[in-house]
């Protein structure tokens, strides 16, 4: 068991926050309304404040619509104990409570954090997880074993776009900013008939990026070039049948030129890389109400993506390094996916045990294939591999009212995973695993304004295969892992519904934890996945939103996290996990100055954290300051905004390996820096 040096401070912080939120203050109506927020924490639509026993962050349109927010990575700093890693044109690998991947090269990655957009599982293609016409982002921390399965041992990020409406609505937004940044988005929706409504949204986002390539004398080698389109239809097919249909398309052709030997934003690459994704995805959901004893929902999605990621291996050029081989490394993946979820939900007529228990259950199917071609100029031939997985699951959940205030929730999921891996070196693996997860939770509604909960949840993640033939046979396979999560929490609506708070403390134990390891051979470093005997994480998550007056709104969040990996004899034994800062915070205030004028200030920060589980290099702690000032009149607004106003140099990805030709064999830290200070203007018209 790990030592728990600051667990008392966590508990005292929780008590203090509860006391603070109980202080009476007269305030106006709050724009954050938990009572009407539904989340994906259970199989039934839950009110966040009333019946969701889990640590959940809901980012609503107030935050999503702030100027300069275009991608999921732009808003996750508002959520405690959630981190991400870049290493490409976008941050696209997410970690929750210290659990999650940080990069992908030859191997096929099974995500620890699920990313779902309008019912489409985009965990393996997260560059498409943008905020195009987004209505809400839900972040569920902890294993989602009973509902989401093997892709969500760390948690779930769920993006929900605006729905079709029965009246004509829409908006157009244009952003111009430094580094030749231009973002044009538009959405329109309304009724086609009394039974059919639609919504169409599109976005074109371009930027030269903030990297200067001094060798090529270019300022666009780390550019952004993204085109996105979504269409949604809602159809009242019959009195008992509703249909929701979504089509999504993304065409992303970004540059990738982010690392330099001197760790600056000035590169010397002669062959800058790229980071591309083209995705077409369709989803549909039917809801049938024709039987008095249950509601039947069927959700289906299919997707096809072409992913390509490549870079200059030595980051230099023949002038800087005359003997350089000018190697490049390119990974091209053909990804296909499909999901099918058939679910039954009880009605008032079919509740069990003397009408005390609601129920839900269903069958789930998941398919994914990933065909890789790696062209590495050091190799004589390209490396190719094929990966395919089929998962079948059955799940169910009971929600029992023990009293009028106390509810007991029990969920269970059984899953079979069959995977096939093969490559052109002759390697072949065909494992089948049987896994299970679930949760038991108690929620106590002490009043209409307060809910307390406790839960125990079990999550799981399938094992896998390391593709690198340089590894010894005993390191080629790694085992599945399991996670136990123990959590206590409280949620409050206070001060006439103007102050909303939630706080949670948790402890998690992972068995056979999958960790990132690194080997260096012949001066080249490569990553692979291995198992650690145990991994632990524990901490606190607190959030609050307060409409202090008609003119002032405040929000804040705090995450505290301690992690520990244990594996006797390993270099990381007893050390914290990578990308797991011990604290994260966000604070913000918005002002309404009257006569249409408004402004706002936000600060976000996090502690230092390890680059990798394989070495002890760390980032530096940092805080970023963002501000905005604007004018709104009738249906239009203009906002001047700035991000990272203090021009902080902060690290979004780091490595440690030998790469400097003038320091042969000497491993050094190499980092990718986040965006510098940036100013822009956003104009929006809504109707």
C-alpha positions as CSV (number, residue, x, y, z in Angstrom):
1,X,0.0,0.0,0.0
2,X,1.3,3.5,-0.7
3,X,1.9,6.1,1.9
4,X,-0.8,8.7,2.3
5,X,1.0,11.8,3.4
6,X,-1.6,14.4,2.5
7,X,-4.9,12.4,2.9
8,X,-5.7,14.3,6.1
9,X,-5.3,17.6,4.3
10,X,-7.6,16.4,1.5
11,X,-10.3,15.6,4.0
12,X,-9.9,18.9,5.8
13,X,-10.1,20.7,2.5
14,X,-13.3,18.9,1.7
15,X,-14.8,19.9,5.1
16,X,-13.6,23.5,4.7
17,X,-15.1,23.7,1.2
18,X,-18.4,22.4,2.6
19,X,-18.4,25.0,5.3
20,X,-17.5,27.8,2.9
21,X,-20.3,26.9,0.5
22,X,-22.8,27.0,3.3
23,X,-22.2,30.7,4.1
24,X,-25.3,32.8,3.3
25,X,-25.0,35.5,0.7
26,X,-27.8,37.2,-1.3
27,X,-27.1,36.7,-5.0
28,X,-28.9,36.7,-8.3
29,X,-29.8,33.9,-10.7
30,X,-27.0,31.5,-11.8
31,X,-26.3,30.7,-15.4
32,X,-25.0,27.3,-14.4
33,X,-28.1,25.2,-13.7
34,X,-27.2,21.7,-12.5
35,X,-30.8,20.7,-12.2
36,X,-31.3,20.6,-15.9
37,X,-28.0,19.0,-16.8
38,X,-28.1,15.4,-17.9
39,X,-24.9,13.3,-17.9
40,X,-23.8,9.9,-19.2
41,X,-22.9,8.5,-15.8
42,X,-25.6,5.9,-15.9
43,X,-27.8,4.2,-18.3
44,X,-30.7,6.6,-17.5
45,X,-30.7,10.4,-18.0
46,X,-29.5,11.7,-14.7
47,X,-29.8,15.1,-13.1
48,X,-26.3,16.1,-12.1
49,X,-27.3,17.5,-8.8
50,X,-30.0,15.0,-7.9
51,X,-29.0,11.5,-9.0
52,X,-25.4,11.3,-10.4
53,X,-23.2,9.7,-7.8
54,X,-19.9,10.4,-9.5
55,X,-17.2,13.1,-9.9
56,X,-18.4,14.9,-13.0
57,X,-17.5,18.2,-14.7
58,X,-20.0,19.7,-17.1
59,X,-18.6,22.5,-19.3
60,X,-21.5,24.4,-20.7
61,X,-21.9,26.9,-23.5
62,X,-20.8,29.8,-21.3
63,X,-17.3,28.3,-21.3
64,X,-17.4,26.6,-24.7
65,X,-18.3,29.9,-26.5
66,X,-15.5,31.9,-25.1
67,X,-13.4,33.4,-27.9
68,X,-10.4,31.3,-29.0
69,X,-11.9,28.0,-27.8
70,X,-12.0,25.7,-30.9
71,X,-10.8,22.3,-29.7
72,X,-11.5,20.0,-26.7
73,X,-7.9,20.7,-25.4
74,X,-8.8,24.4,-25.1
75,X,-11.3,23.9,-22.2
76,X,-10.2,20.9,-20.3
77,X,-8.1,23.0,-17.9
78,X,-11.4,23.9,-16.3
79,X,-11.8,20.3,-15.1
80,X,-9.8,19.0,-12.0
81,X,-7.3,16.1,-12.4
82,X,-7.6,16.0,-16.2
83,X,-4.4,16.4,-18.3
84,X,-3.4,16.0,-21.9
85,X,-0.2,15.5,-23.9
86,X,0.7,16.8,-27.3
87,X,3.7,15.6,-29.3
88,X,1.8,16.5,-32.4
89,X,-0.1,19.4,-33.9
90,X,-2.9,19.0,-31.3
91,X,-3.0,17.6,-27.8
92,X,-4.9,14.4,-28.4
93,X,-4.0,12.0,-25.6
94,X,-5.9,12.5,-22.3
95,X,-5.2,11.5,-18.8
96,X,-7.7,11.4,-15.9
97,X,-6.4,10.9,-12.3
98,X,-3.0,9.9,-13.7
99,X,-4.4,7.3,-16.1
100,X,-4.1,7.6,-19.9
101,X,-1.8,7.3,-22.9
102,X,0.6,10.0,-24.0
103,X,1.6,9.1,-27.6
104,X,1.3,6.5,-30.3
105,X,3.9,5.2,-32.7
106,X,4.1,1.6,-34.0
107,X,1.8,0.0,-31.5
108,X,-1.9,0.0,-31.5
109,X,-3.2,2.0,-28.5
110,X,-6.2,0.9,-26.5
111,X,-7.4,4.1,-24.9
112,X,-7.8,4.5,-21.2
113,X,-10.0,7.6,-21.5
114,X,-13.0,7.3,-23.9
115,X,-13.8,10.3,-26.1
116,X,-17.3,10.2,-27.5
117,X,-18.8,12.8,-29.8
118,X,-22.6,12.6,-30.4
119,X,-22.6,8.9,-29.8
120,X,-19.5,8.3,-32.0
121,X,-16.5,6.7,-30.3
122,X,-13.6,8.9,-31.4
123,X,-11.1,7.7,-28.8
124,X,-8.6,6.6,-31.5
125,X,-9.0,9.7,-33.6
126,X,-9.3,12.6,-31.2
127,X,-8.2,15.4,-33.5
128,X,-11.8,15.3,-34.7
129,X,-13.0,16.0,-31.1
130,X,-13.5,19.7,-31.7
131,X,-16.0,22.2,-30.2
132,X,-17.9,22.6,-33.5
133,X,-21.4,23.8,-32.4
134,X,-20.9,22.1,-29.1
135,X,-23.6,22.5,-26.4
136,X,-21.9,20.7,-23.6
137,X,-18.8,18.7,-22.7
138,X,-19.1,16.2,-19.9
139,X,-16.0,14.8,-18.1
140,X,-16.7,11.7,-16.0
141,X,-13.7,10.8,-13.7
142,X,-13.1,7.3,-12.6
143,X,-13.8,3.9,-14.3
144,X,-17.0,3.8,-16.4
145,X,-16.9,0.0,-16.4
146,X,-20.7,-0.7,-16.1
147,X,-21.7,1.6,-19.1
148,X,-18.6,2.2,-21.3
149,X,-16.4,-0.8,-20.8
150,X,-12.8,-1.4,-21.7
151,X,-12.1,2.0,-23.3
152,X,-12.9,4.0,-20.1
153,X,-10.9,2.6,-17.2
154,X,-9.7,6.2,-16.5
155,X,-12.9,8.0,-17.4
156,X,-15.1,9.4,-20.2
157,X,-15.2,12.7,-22.1
158,X,-18.5,13.1,-23.8
159,X,-19.1,16.0,-26.3
160,X,-22.7,16.8,-27.2
161,X,-23.5,19.2,-30.1
162,X,-26.6,21.4,-30.3
163,X,-29.8,19.6,-31.3
164,X,-32.2,20.4,-34.1
165,X,-34.9,22.9,-32.9
166,X,-38.5,23.5,-33.8
167,X,-37.8,27.2,-34.6
168,X,-35.2,28.6,-37.0
169,X,-32.0,29.4,-35.2
170,X,-28.4,29.9,-36.1
171,X,-25.1,31.8,-35.7
172,X,-22.0,32.9,-37.6
173,X,-18.7,33.5,-35.9
174,X,-15.4,34.9,-37.3
175,X,-12.1,35.0,-35.3
176,X,-9.0,36.7,-36.5
177,X,-5.8,36.4,-34.4
178,X,-2.1,36.5,-34.5
179,X,0.0,34.0,-36.5
180,X,-2.4,34.4,-39.4
181,X,-5.1,32.6,-37.4
182,X,-8.6,32.6,-39.0
183,X,-11.6,30.7,-37.8
184,X,-14.9,30.8,-39.5
185,X,-17.8,28.8,-38.2
186,X,-21.5,28.8,-38.8
187,X,-24.6,26.8,-37.8
188,X,-28.2,26.8,-38.7
189,X,-31.2,24.7,-37.8
190,X,-34.9,24.5,-37.6
191,X,-38.0,22.6,-38.7
192,X,-38.4,20.9,-42.2
193,X,-41.9,19.8,-41.3
194,X,-43.9,19.2,-38.2
195,X,-42.1,15.8,-37.8
196,X,-38.5,16.6,-39.0
197,X,-36.0,19.1,-37.8
198,X,-32.4,19.6,-38.8
199,X,-29.2,21.4,-37.8
200,X,-26.1,21.9,-40.0
201,X,-22.8,23.2,-38.6
202,X,-19.5,23.9,-40.4
203,X,-16.1,25.2,-39.4
204,X,-12.9,26.3,-41.3
205,X,-9.9,26.8,-39.0
206,X,-6.5,27.9,-40.2
207,X,-3.3,29.2,-38.7
208,X,0.4,29.5,-39.5
209,X,1.2,28.3,-36.0
210,X,3.7,29.9,-33.6
211,X,6.9,27.9,-34.8
212,X,9.5,29.6,-36.9
213,X,11.7,27.3,-39.1
214,X,14.9,29.2,-39.4
215,X,16.5,26.8,-41.9
216,X,13.6,27.0,-44.4
217,X,12.9,30.6,-43.5
218,X,9.2,29.7,-43.0
219,X,6.7,30.5,-40.2
220,X,4.0,27.9,-41.2
221,X,5.7,24.5,-40.7
222,X,3.5,23.9,-37.6
223,X,0.3,25.2,-39.2
224,X,-3.3,24.4,-38.6
225,X,-5.6,23.5,-41.5
226,X,-9.0,22.0,-40.4
227,X,-12.3,21.7,-42.1
228,X,-15.3,20.2,-40.2
229,X,-18.9,19.6,-41.0
230,X,-21.8,18.1,-39.0
231,X,-25.4,17.5,-39.9
232,X,-28.1,16.3,-37.5
233,X,-31.7,15.3,-38.0
234,X,-34.5,14.6,-35.5
235,X,-37.4,12.7,-36.8
236,X,-40.7,12.0,-35.0
237,X,-41.3,8.9,-37.2
238,X,-44.5,7.8,-35.3
239,X,-46.2,8.6,-32.1
240,X,-44.0,6.0,-30.4
241,X,-40.7,6.3,-32.3
242,X,-38.2,9.1,-32.4
243,X,-35.0,9.0,-34.6
244,X,-31.8,11.0,-34.2
245,X,-29.3,10.9,-37.1
246,X,-25.9,12.5,-37.2
247,X,-23.2,12.7,-40.0
248,X,-19.8,14.1,-39.2
249,X,-16.8,14.8,-41.5
250,X,-13.4,16.1,-40.6
251,X,-10.5,16.9,-43.0
252,X,-7.4,17.9,-41.0
253,X,-4.0,18.6,-42.7
254,X,-1.9,20.1,-40.0
255,X,1.9,20.6,-40.0
256,X,4.2,19.1,-37.3
257,X,7.5,20.9,-36.7
258,X,7.6,21.4,-32.9
259,X,10.9,20.2,-31.4
260,X,14.3,21.9,-31.5
261,X,17.6,20.8,-30.0
262,X,17.7,24.1,-27.9
263,X,14.1,23.7,-26.7
264,X,12.8,26.9,-28.3
265,X,10.1,27.7,-30.8
266,X,12.7,28.0,-33.6
267,X,13.3,24.8,-35.4
268,X,16.0,23.7,-37.9
269,X,14.2,20.8,-39.7
270,X,14.8,20.4,-43.4
271,X,11.8,18.0,-43.8
272,X,9.0,19.3,-41.5
273,X,6.4,16.7,-40.6
274,X,2.6,16.6,-40.8
275,X,-0.4,15.5,-38.7
276,X,-3.4,14.5,-40.8
277,X,-6.8,13.0,-40.2
278,X,-9.7,12.5,-42.5
279,X,-12.8,11.1,-40.8
280,X,-16.3,10.2,-42.0
281,X,-18.7,9.0,-39.3
282,X,-22.4,8.3,-39.0
283,X,-24.5,7.7,-35.9
284,X,-28.2,7.0,-35.3
285,X,-30.4,6.5,-32.3
286,X,-33.9,5.3,-32.1
287,X,-36.1,5.6,-29.0
288,X,-39.3,3.5,-29.0
289,X,-42.1,4.1,-26.4
290,X,-44.6,1.6,-27.7
291,X,-44.6,-0.7,-24.7
292,X,-45.8,0.5,-21.3
293,X,-43.2,-1.6,-19.5
294,X,-40.0,-0.3,-21.0
295,X,-38.4,2.2,-23.3
296,X,-36.2,0.6,-26.0
297,X,-33.2,2.6,-27.3
298,X,-30.9,1.5,-30.1
299,X,-27.7,3.4,-30.9
300,X,-25.4,2.6,-33.8
301,X,-22.4,4.3,-35.2
302,X,-19.8,3.7,-37.9
303,X,-16.6,5.6,-38.7
304,X,-13.7,5.5,-41.1
305,X,-10.5,7.5,-40.7
306,X,-7.3,7.9,-42.5
307,X,-4.6,9.1,-40.0
308,X,-1.1,10.1,-41.0
309,X,1.6,11.3,-38.8
310,X,5.3,12.0,-39.8
311,X,8.3,14.0,-38.7
312,X,12.0,14.8,-39.2
313,X,13.8,12.3,-37.0
314,X,17.0,14.3,-36.3
315,X,15.2,17.8,-36.3
316,X,18.1,19.3,-38.2
317,X,19.5,19.7,-41.7
318,X,22.6,19.0,-43.7
319,X,24.1,22.5,-43.0
320,X,23.8,22.1,-39.2
321,X,24.7,18.4,-39.3
322,X,26.7,17.6,-42.5
323,X,26.8,13.9,-41.7
324,X,23.1,13.7,-41.1
325,X,21.2,10.9,-42.8
326,X,18.1,13.2,-43.0
327,X,15.8,10.4,-41.8
328,X,12.0,10.7,-41.6
329,X,9.5,8.5,-39.9
330,X,5.9,8.3,-41.1
331,X,2.9,6.4,-39.7
332,X,-0.2,5.9,-41.8
333,X,-3.2,4.3,-40.3
334,X,-6.5,3.1,-41.8
335,X,-9.0,3.1,-38.9
336,X,-12.5,1.7,-39.0
337,X,-14.9,1.4,-36.1
338,X,-18.5,0.5,-35.3
339,X,-20.7,0.3,-32.2
340,X,-24.1,-1.1,-31.6
341,X,-25.9,-0.6,-28.3
342,X,-29.4,-2.1,-27.7
343,X,-30.8,-0.9,-24.4
344,X,-34.0,-1.3,-22.4
345,X,-35.1,1.1,-19.7
346,X,-37.8,0.6,-17.1
347,X,-40.9,2.7,-16.9
348,X,-43.1,3.4,-13.8
349,X,-45.2,0.4,-14.7
350,X,-42.3,-2.0,-14.6
351,X,-40.4,-1.0,-11.5
352,X,-39.4,-4.0,-9.4
353,X,-39.7,-4.9,-5.7
354,X,-42.9,-3.1,-4.9
355,X,-42.1,-0.2,-7.2
356,X,-38.8,0.6,-5.4
357,X,-36.4,-0.3,-8.1
358,X,-35.9,1.1,-11.6
359,X,-33.8,-1.0,-14.0
360,X,-31.9,-0.8,-17.3
361,X,-29.9,-3.3,-19.3
362,X,-28.7,-4.1,-22.8
363,X,-26.3,-5.6,-25.2
364,X,-23.3,-3.9,-26.7
365,X,-21.0,-4.6,-29.6
366,X,-17.7,-2.8,-30.5
367,X,-15.5,-3.2,-33.5
368,X,-12.3,-1.6,-34.4
369,X,-9.7,-2.3,-37.1
370,X,-6.4,-0.5,-37.5
371,X,-4.0,-1.1,-40.5
372,X,-0.6,0.5,-40.1
373,X,2.1,1.3,-42.6
374,X,5.3,2.7,-41.2
375,X,7.8,4.2,-43.6
376,X,11.1,4.8,-41.7
377,X,14.0,5.7,-43.9
378,X,16.4,3.8,-41.7
379,X,14.6,0.6,-42.6
380,X,15.0,-1.1,-46.0
381,X,11.3,-2.0,-46.2
382,X,8.1,-0.5,-44.7
383,X,6.6,-2.1,-41.6
384,X,3.0,-3.1,-41.9
385,X,0.6,-4.5,-39.3
386,X,-3.1,-5.3,-39.0
387,X,-5.1,-5.1,-35.8
388,X,-8.8,-6.0,-35.3
389,X,-10.9,-6.3,-32.2
390,X,-14.4,-7.5,-31.6
391,X,-16.1,-6.9,-28.2
392,X,-19.4,-8.2,-27.0
393,X,-20.9,-7.1,-23.7
394,X,-24.0,-7.4,-21.6
395,X,-24.8,-4.9,-18.9
396,X,-27.5,-4.0,-16.4
397,X,-28.2,-1.6,-13.6
398,X,-30.6,-1.4,-10.7
399,X,-31.5,1.8,-8.9
400,X,-33.4,1.1,-5.6
401,X,-35.0,3.6,-3.4
402,X,-34.3,2.3,0.1
403,X,-36.0,5.4,1.6
404,X,-37.4,8.6,0.1
405,X,-33.9,10.0,0.5
406,X,-31.5,7.1,0.1
407,X,-30.9,5.3,-3.2
408,X,-28.8,2.2,-3.8
409,X,-27.4,1.8,-7.4
410,X,-25.8,-1.5,-8.6
411,X,-24.4,-2.0,-12.1
412,X,-22.5,-4.9,-13.7
413,X,-21.0,-5.4,-17.2
414,X,-19.6,-8.6,-18.6
415,X,-17.4,-8.3,-21.7
416,X,-15.6,-10.6,-24.1
417,X,-12.7,-9.1,-26.2
418,X,-11.3,-11.0,-29.1
419,X,-8.2,-9.4,-30.8
420,X,-6.2,-10.4,-33.9
421,X,-2.8,-8.9,-34.5
422,X,-0.3,-9.7,-37.3
423,X,2.5,-7.9,-39.1
424,X,4.9,-8.4,-41.9
425,X,7.7,-9.7,-39.6
426,X,5.7,-12.9,-39.1
427,X,4.4,-12.0,-35.6
428,X,0.8,-13.0,-34.9
429,X,-1.3,-12.9,-31.7
430,X,-4.9,-13.9,-31.2
431,X,-6.0,-13.6,-27.6
432,X,-9.5,-13.7,-26.2
433,X,-10.2,-12.2,-22.8
434,X,-13.2,-12.2,-20.5
435,X,-13.5,-9.1,-18.3
436,X,-16.0,-7.6,-15.9
437,X,-16.7,-4.2,-14.3
438,X,-19.4,-2.4,-12.5
439,X,-20.2,-0.2,-9.5
440,X,-22.2,-0.1,-6.3
441,X,-23.2,3.4,-5.0
442,X,-25.3,5.0,-2.3
443,X,-26.6,8.5,-2.8
444,X,-28.3,10.3,0.1
445,X,-30.5,13.3,-0.8
446,X,-30.3,15.2,2.5
447,X,-32.5,17.9,1.1
448,X,-33.5,19.4,-2.2
449,X,-30.2,21.4,-2.1
450,X,-27.7,18.7,-1.0
451,X,-26.7,15.2,-2.1
452,X,-24.0,13.0,-0.6
453,X,-22.7,9.8,-2.2
454,X,-20.3,7.0,-1.8
455,X,-19.3,4.5,-4.5
456,X,-17.1,1.5,-5.3
457,X,-16.4,0.9,-9.0
458,X,-14.3,-1.6,-10.9
459,X,-12.9,-0.9,-14.3
460,X,-10.8,-2.8,-16.8
461,X,-8.6,-2.5,-19.8
462,X,-7.7,-5.2,-22.3
463,X,-4.1,-6.4,-22.8
464,X,-2.1,-5.9,-26.0
465,X,0.9,-6.6,-28.1
466,X,4.1,-4.6,-28.6
467,X,4.9,-4.5,-32.3
468,X,8.6,-3.6,-32.1
469,X,10.7,-6.7,-33.1
470,X,13.7,-5.4,-31.2
471,X,12.0,-6.3,-27.9
472,X,12.8,-9.6,-26.3
473,X,9.9,-12.2,-26.6
474,X,9.0,-11.8,-22.9
475,X,8.2,-8.1,-23.5
476,X,6.2,-8.4,-26.6
477,X,2.9,-9.0,-24.8
478,X,1.4,-7.2,-21.9
479,X,-1.5,-8.2,-19.7
480,X,-5.0,-6.6,-19.1
481,X,-5.3,-4.3,-16.1
482,X,-8.0,-3.7,-13.6
483,X,-8.8,-0.7,-11.4
484,X,-10.8,-0.4,-8.1
485,X,-12.1,3.1,-7.4
486,X,-13.4,4.2,-3.9
487,X,-15.0,7.6,-3.8
488,X,-17.0,9.9,-1.4
489,X,-18.6,13.1,-2.6
490,X,-21.1,15.9,-1.9
491,X,-23.0,18.2,-4.2
492,X,-24.8,21.4,-3.2
493,X,-27.2,24.0,-4.7
494,X,-27.1,26.9,-2.3
495,X,-28.1,30.6,-1.9
496,X,-31.3,30.4,-3.9
497,X,-29.7,28.3,-6.6
498,X,-27.0,30.8,-7.3
499,X,-24.1,28.8,-5.8
500,X,-23.3,25.3,-7.0
501,X,-20.6,23.2,-5.6
502,X,-19.3,19.6,-5.7
503,X,-16.4,18.0,-4.0
504,X,-15.1,14.4,-4.1
505,X,-12.3,12.4,-2.5
506,X,-11.1,9.2,-4.0
507,X,-8.6,6.3,-3.8
508,X,-7.8,4.1,-6.8
509,X,-5.8,0.9,-7.1
510,X,-4.7,-0.6,-10.4
511,X,-3.5,-4.2,-10.7
512,X,-1.1,-5.1,-13.5
513,X,-1.1,-1.4,-14.5
514,X,-0.1,-0.7,-18.1
515,X,2.8,1.7,-18.1
516,X,4.9,3.3,-20.8
517,X,8.5,2.1,-20.9
518,X,11.5,3.1,-23.1
519,X,14.4,1.2,-24.5
520,X,17.5,2.8,-26.2
521,X,19.4,0.7,-28.7
522,X,22.1,1.9,-31.1
523,X,21.4,5.5,-30.1
524,X,17.7,5.3,-30.9
525,X,14.9,5.4,-28.3
526,X,11.6,3.6,-28.7
527,X,8.6,3.2,-26.5
528,X,6.7,0.1,-25.5
529,X,4.0,-0.9,-23.0
530,X,4.7,-3.1,-20.0
531,X,2.8,-4.0,-16.8
532,X,3.6,-2.7,-13.3
533,X,2.5,-4.8,-10.4
534,X,0.4,-2.0,-8.8
535,X,-0.4,1.6,-9.3
536,X,-2.2,3.9,-6.8
537,X,-3.8,7.3,-7.1
538,X,-5.8,9.3,-4.5
539,X,-6.8,12.9,-4.2
540,X,-9.6,15.5,-4.2
541,X,-11.7,17.3,-6.8
542,X,-13.7,20.4,-6.1
543,X,-15.7,22.7,-8.3
544,X,-17.9,25.8,-7.7
545,X,-19.9,28.3,-9.8
546,X,-21.4,31.4,-8.2
547,X,-23.5,34.2,-9.6
548,X,-22.4,36.7,-7.0
549,X,-24.6,39.5,-8.4
550,X,-26.4,40.5,-11.6
551,X,-23.1,41.7,-12.9
552,X,-20.5,39.3,-11.5
553,X,-20.2,35.5,-12.1
554,X,-17.3,33.4,-10.7
555,X,-16.2,29.9,-11.2
556,X,-13.3,27.8,-9.9
557,X,-12.0,24.2,-9.7
558,X,-9.2,22.5,-7.8
559,X,-7.7,19.1,-8.3
560,X,-5.2,17.4,-5.9
561,X,-3.6,14.2,-6.9
562,X,-1.0,11.8,-5.6
563,X,0.1,8.7,-7.6
564,X,2.5,5.9,-7.1
565,X,3.8,3.1,-9.4
566,X,5.1,-0.1,-7.8
567,X,7.2,-2.7,-9.5
568,X,10.2,-4.2,-7.6
569,X,13.4,-3.5,-9.5
570,X,11.9,-1.1,-12.0
571,X,13.3,2.4,-12.3
572,X,9.9,3.9,-11.5
573,X,9.3,1.8,-8.4
574,X,7.8,4.0,-5.7
575,X,7.6,7.0,-8.1
576,X,4.6,9.1,-9.3
577,X,3.0,8.4,-12.6
578,X,3.7,10.5,-15.7
579,X,1.5,13.4,-16.7
580,X,0.0,13.5,-13.1
581,X,0.5,17.0,-11.6
582,X,-0.1,17.1,-7.9
583,X,-2.3,20.1,-8.2
584,X,-4.4,21.8,-10.9
585,X,-6.6,24.8,-10.6
586,X,-8.7,27.2,-12.6
587,X,-10.3,30.5,-11.5
588,X,-12.5,32.8,-13.5
589,X,-14.6,35.9,-13.2
590,X,-17.0,37.5,-15.7
591,X,-18.4,41.0,-15.5
592,X,-21.4,42.6,-17.1
593,X,-20.6,46.4,-17.1
594,X,-24.0,47.4,-18.5
595,X,-25.0,49.0,-21.8
596,X,-23.7,45.9,-23.6
597,X,-20.2,46.0,-22.3
598,X,-18.6,42.9,-20.7
599,X,-15.2,41.5,-19.7
600,X,-13.7,38.5,-18.1
601,X,-10.5,37.2,-16.6
602,X,-9.4,33.5,-16.2
603,X,-6.3,31.9,-14.8
604,X,-5.4,28.2,-15.0
605,X,-2.4,26.4,-13.7
606,X,-0.8,23.1,-12.7
607,X,2.1,21.6,-10.9
608,X,5.2,20.0,-12.5
609,X,4.8,16.5,-13.7
610,X,6.9,13.7,-15.2
611,X,7.3,13.4,-19.0
612,X,7.2,9.6,-18.9
613,X,7.1,6.6,-16.6
614,X,10.6,5.7,-17.9
615,X,12.7,8.6,-16.8
616,X,12.6,11.3,-14.1
617,X,12.6,14.5,-16.2
618,X,9.8,16.9,-15.3
619,X,8.0,20.0,-16.5
620,X,7.9,23.2,-14.5
621,X,4.8,24.4,-12.7
622,X,3.0,27.2,-14.5
623,X,-0.1,29.4,-14.5
624,X,-1.7,31.0,-17.6
625,X,-3.7,34.3,-17.6
626,X,-6.4,34.9,-20.2
627,X,-8.7,37.9,-20.6
628,X,-11.4,39.3,-22.8
629,X,-13.3,42.5,-23.3
630,X,-16.3,43.0,-25.6
631,X,-19.5,44.6,-26.6
632,X,-22.9,42.9,-27.3
633,X,-25.9,44.5,-28.8
634,X,-29.1,42.7,-29.9
635,X,-27.9,39.6,-31.7
636,X,-24.3,40.4,-32.4
637,X,-21.1,40.8,-30.3
638,X,-17.4,41.7,-30.7
639,X,-14.8,40.5,-28.3
640,X,-11.1,41.4,-28.0
641,X,-9.3,38.6,-26.2
642,X,-5.8,37.5,-25.2
643,X,-4.4,34.2,-24.0
644,X,-1.2,33.5,-22.0
645,X,-0.9,37.2,-21.3
646,X,2.3,36.9,-19.3
647,X,3.9,35.0,-22.2
648,X,4.7,31.9,-20.1
649,X,6.9,29.2,-21.6
650,X,5.2,26.0,-20.6
651,X,5.7,22.4,-21.6
652,X,3.0,20.2,-23.2
653,X,5.2,17.2,-24.0
654,X,8.7,16.1,-23.2
655,X,11.2,13.3,-23.9
656,X,14.6,12.3,-22.7
657,X,16.9,10.5,-25.2
658,X,20.1,11.1,-27.2
659,X,19.5,13.2,-30.3
660,X,22.2,15.9,-30.4
661,X,24.9,14.9,-33.0
662,X,27.5,16.9,-31.0
663,X,26.7,15.0,-27.8
664,X,26.7,11.4,-29.1
665,X,25.0,9.0,-26.8
666,X,24.1,11.7,-24.2
667,X,20.4,11.7,-23.2
668,X,18.9,15.1,-22.8
669,X,15.5,16.6,-22.2
670,X,13.6,17.8,-25.2
671,X,10.3,19.6,-24.8
672,X,7.4,20.9,-26.9
673,X,6.2,24.3,-25.8
674,X,2.7,25.4,-25.7
675,X,1.3,28.5,-27.4
676,X,2.9,31.9,-26.5
677,X,1.0,35.1,-25.8
678,X,-1.7,35.5,-28.4
679,X,-4.3,38.3,-29.2
680,X,-7.4,38.0,-31.3
681,X,-10.8,39.4,-32.1
682,X,-14.0,37.4,-32.4
683,X,-17.3,38.7,-34.0
684,X,-20.5,36.7,-33.6
685,X,-24.0,37.1,-35.0
686,X,-26.8,34.8,-33.8
687,X,-30.4,34.6,-34.9
